[in-house]
Amino acid sequence: MPGSYSRGFWLMCLSSFLFFLSFNLLLPELPDHLARLGGGDYKGYIIALFTLTAALSRPFSGKLADTVGRIPVMVFGSLVCFLCGFAYPWALTVSSFLGLRLLHGFSTGFKPTGTAAFVADIVPVGRRGEAMGLLGITGSLGMAAGPALGSWVAQHFSLNVMFYCSSAAALLSVLVQGTLTETLPRAQRRPFSLSLLKVGWDEVLEPRVLAPALVTALCLFPFGAVLTVVPDQSRLLGLVGPTKGLFYVCYTVSSLAVRLLAGRVSDQRGRVPVLRFSTALLALGLAGLVWSPSVPMFLAAAVVFGLGTGLNSPTLYAWTVDLSHPERRGRAVATMYIALEIGIGLGALLAGWIFQNDPARLPWVHAASLACVLAALAYLLLGVRAVPAPDAAAALVTEGIGAPEEVV
């Protein structure tokens, strides 16, 4: 049962909730804020620049998580969020705003890498999928509460107060992390030094996890696109004011509803079978966004897309950890996150390039996302062989012997 998890696990879930709340508070208001600064044509860069530095920092965060420790990596990521929240009110030009987005990306380059490695260290192998599902639920709660709370604060107080609330949530996340005990074995720990920031090409990617990394990149491409165009699409459909973030609420609530189930089923049935089904749901949701001329259809597509994400995300995390070696777990998680950031960043960039503030182009944005997800589904059906006993195979991986899912 979920109640049997350790205190450290639940504190990590709380920290994850606060961290995702912190930077998701900003998302619904940033496109309009950038437009007021005179950068309406650069909306795609809001997400793309954020994910660029997140992806570039992953090799460093992965190496540091495997050498210095999981907790220092998490604390650094949360502190970046804390500092950036205070800096946004001073970024009064397009260039300074975009530069700050670039800096802000270091937060997600570090915190989630340390979090996933920490959780993988403390949960049993046979409950890894369930644990990742629970962790995803708390992160998704932050993602769901963030946009709604951010818009409410901006509307009733001010944009600057919203930025400061983002900083406060990040600081609380740091305080929670300070109560945790480091899980990296003492024999592997080294004091931080600048030499640890020298990363060779063999330390950038973990070859064991390239299959889940590819699926992650293809399935997260739509997320970057959706984050870029949905605020405008919502406004065009008449969702303004308190209803502006309704798409995100529907998406996140449906995602939350299935995350724990996804983890449990993937622990029992295998990662790849669950991913095949979840990727098909993602494709169905995106097809609905291509043809969504009304609010009900738009929100129904958000629900289906959220269901696919809720099944997809914890299963990809668990599959990645299954395939990783314990001594390179941080690097393996970082590899998956590099793929995630590449997918989100390219999705955001391409969405901005296709959209160009022309409502008639919105279906083409979602059609491009649909093509990526269908490519992922084809790979899962034709390029990956599912092994039906993930628990036993994962135990072998712990000893560095085998892998629960293999590329054909």
N, C-alpha and C positions, 0 to 999 in steps of 0.2 A: 504493500500500500504506500501511497505518497507520504503518509505520515512517518514512515520509518526512515526517511532520509535524515542526514545529520543536520545539526544546527548550522554548520558552515555552508551547507547547500542552500538552506532557506535564506541565510543572510546574503549569499551570492545572488539569489533570485531578487531580493529586495534591491540590492545594488544595481542589478541589471535594469530593473523597473525605473529607478531614478535616473540612470544614465540615458536610457532611450527617451524618457520623458523630457530630459534636458534639451536635446537637440531637435526633437520632433515638435516641441512647443513653437518653434520658429517657422516650420515649413509652410503653413497656409498663407502667412503674411509676407514672406520674402519676395515672391514674384511681384506683387504690387509695390512693395517697398523699393525694389530695384527699378521698377518702371518710373516711380516718382523721382528717383535719382537721375533719370534720363537713360537708363540701360534696359529698356523694354525689349530690345533685340537680343539681349544676352541672357534670357531666362534659362536657356539650356545649360548655361555655365554654373548656375546655382548648385545643381547636383553634380555636374561633371567635374568641377574643380575640387569639390569636397571629396569625391570618390578617387580623384587622381592621387592626391597626397595620401589618402587612406591606403590605396594599392601600393604606392611607392614605399610606404613605411612598413608594410607587412613583413618583408624579409628581416628587417631589423627587430620588429616586435617579436617575431617568431624565435629568432636567435636569442634575444634577451630573455624571453620567457623560459627557454631551455638552459640558460646559464645564470642569469641574475636572480630570476624567480618570477612566479606568476603575478604576485601581488604588486611589486614595483611597476610592472608593465601596465597593470590596470589603473593604478593610482596616477601614473603619468597621463594616460588617456583621459581620465576624468578631470584632471587639473586643466588640460587644454580646453575642455568644454567650459569649465568655470571661468577661465580668463577671457575666452572669446565672447562670452555673454556680456561682459563689461566693456568689451571693445566695440561691439556693433554700434552703439549710439555715437561713436566718434568716427565711424567710417561713413563720411558724408559725400564721397564721390564714387563713381562707378568703379574706378580702378582700386580704390582702397577697400570697397565692399568685396569685390571679387578676390582681392588678395587675402582678406580675412576668411573668406570661404575656403581658400586654399589651405590656410593655416588650421582652420577648424577641422579639416579632414584628418589631421593627425590623431584626433580623439578616437575615431572609429578604427584607425589603423592599429591602435594599441589595446584599448579596453576590451573589445570582444575577443581578441586573440588570447589574452590572459584569462578571461572568463571561461572560455570553452576548454582550455587546457586544465584549469583549476577544477572544473566540474568533472572532466574525464578522469582526473586523478582520484576523486573521492567517491565515485559511484560504482556499484558492481557492474561487471561486464554485461551480465544478462539483463540489466535494467537501464542500459545506456540510452536506448531510444526513448524510453519513458522519461528519463531525467532530462534529456535534451528538449523533450516536449514541454515539460514543466518550466524549464528555463525560458523556452520560447514564449510560453504563455505570459510570464511576467514581463518579458521584453515587449511583447505585443500590447500588453495593457498600457505600458508607457507610451507606445506608439499611438494607441487609440486615444488616450487621455490627452496627450500632448497637443495635437492640432486643435481639438475642441477647447482646451483650456487656454491655449495661446491666443486663439481668435477672441475668446471671451475677455481675456485680460486686455488685449489691444483695443477692443471696442469700448470697454468700461473704464479703462485707466489710460494707458498710452502704450505705444510701441516700445518705448524705452523700459517701461515696467515689465513688459513681456520678456525683454532681453535679460533683465536682472533676475526674473523668476527662473529663467533657464540656468543662469549661473548658480542660483540657490539649490536647484535640484542636483546639479553636478557636484556641489560641495557636500551635500548630504550623502551622495554616492561614495565620495572619498572617505567620509567619516565611517560609513558602514564597512568599507574595505579595511579600515584600520583595526577592526575587531577580529579579523580573520587570521588564521595561522597558515604560514607558507606551506605548500604541498610539494614543492620541488625538493627532492632528497638533498641533504646537506652535502653529500659527496659530489653532486653535480653543480652546486652553487659556486659562483665566483663573484668577487666584488666588481662593481661596474668600473670599466675603464674605457677610454676612447678607442682602444684597439678592438673592443667588441663590436664597434660600429663598422668595422671593415668586414664586408660580406662578400664572399666569393660566389661565383655563379652556381656552384654546387650547393650553396646554402639558400638560394632564392626559392627554389621549388623542391618539393618532396615527390620523387617519382612514383612512390606507392599510391598517391592519392590523385593522380591526374584524371582518372575516370570521373570521380565525383566533382572534380574541379571543372571539367568541361561541361557537365550537366548544370552545375551551378551558374556558370557564365551565361549559358543559353537561356536558363530559366529566370535569371535576374535581370536580363536585358529589358523585359517589359516593365519591371518595377521602376527603373530609371526613367523610362518613357512616361509611365503613368504619373510619377511625381512631377514631371515637367509640365504636362498638358492638362491634367485633371482639374487644377484650379480654374483654368480658363474654360474648360468644357463645362464645369459646374456652373460658372457664371452665365454662360451662354444658354444653359437649360433653366436658368432662373433661380439657381441655388445661391443665394447671397445672405449676408449677415450671419445669423446663428446657424443656418443650414449650409453654410459654405463648406464645412468639413464633413458633410454627411456621407460622401463617398468613402472617406477614410474610416469613418465609424462603422459602416456596413462591412467594409472589407476586413477590418480588424476584428470585429465581433465574430464574423463567420470563421475567420482564421483561428481565433481562440477556441471556438467550439469543437474543433477537431484535432488540435495539436497533441493533447495527451493521448487520444485514441490512436493517432498516427504513430506515436512513439511505441506504444504497447504492441500494436499490430506488427510494426517492423521488427520488434524484438522477437516475435513469434514466427512471422512468415518470411522475413528477409527484407532487406532494404530495397532491392531493385523492383520486386513486384509492387510495392507501395508507391515507388517513384513513377512507375509506368502509369498507374491509375491517377496519381496526383498531377502529373504532367498533362494528361488528357483533360483533366478538369481546368487546368490553366488555359489550355487551348480553347476550351468551350467558353470560358469567361472572356477571353480576348475577342473571340468571335462576336460575343454579345456587345462588346464595346465598339467594334467596327460598325455594327448596325444598332445604335442606341439613340433613336430620335426623341425619346421621351424620358422623363425622370424615372418612372418605374422600371423601364428596361435598363437604364443606366445604373440604377442601384442594384437591380437583379444581377447584372454582370459583375458588379463589385462583390456581391455575395459569393458567386461561383468562383471568381478569381481568388477571393479570400480563402475559400475552402481548399482550393488547389494549393495555395501557399502554405496553409496550415498543415497539410499533409506532407508537403514537399520539404519544408525547411528543417524540421527536427530530424527527418530521415536522412537528409544530406549530411547534417552534422554528425549523426551517429555512424553513417557509412564511412565518412572521412576518418573518424577516430578509430573505427574498427580496423582500417587498413594501415594505420600509422604504427610506428614503433614507439614504445614509451619514451625512449631517450630523445626522440625527434618529434614528439607530439606537438610542441609549440610550432615547429616548422611546418608540420602537416596542416594544422589548423590555419596557419598563416597562408599556406598555398591555396586553401579553399577560399579564404577571404580575399586573396588577390584576384581570384577568378570572379568572386562576387562583385568586387569593386570595378573590375573591367567591364563586367556585364552591365552594372548599373550606370557607370560612366558613359559607355558607348550608347546605351539606351537613351540617356538624357541628351547627349550631344546630337544623336541622329534625330531624336524627337524635335529638338529645337530647330534643326536644319530643315526638316520636312515641314513642320508646322508654320513657322515664320508669321505667327499671329494671324493666320488665315483659317477661319473656321472650316472651310471646305476641305482643308487638308487633314483634319483630325482623323478621319477613318484610315488614311494611309499610315499614320503613326502607329495605330493599333494593328494594322495589317502587317507591318514590318515586325512588330513584336510577336505576332502570331506565327510568322515564318520561323523565327528563332526557336520558339517552343516546339513547333512541329519537328524541327531538326533534332532537338533534344529527345523527343519521343522516339523518333526513328533510331537514334543511337542506342537508347535503352532497350528497344525491341530487337535490334539486329547486332549491336556491337558489344553487349554485356551479357554474360551468363550469370544467372542468379543461383547461388548455392543455398539450399533450403534449410540449413542449420546455422544461422548467424552466431548463436552463442558459442557453440563449440569452435567454430572457425575463428571467432574473435579471440578466444582463449589462446589459440595457436599464434595469433598475431602478437599477443602480449609477450610470447617467447621469441618472436621474430621468425616464425616458421611459415605461416600461411596467410591467406587472405579470404574474407568471406564472400566477396564478389570479384570476379575476374573479368578482364577484357578478353573477348574472344579473339 
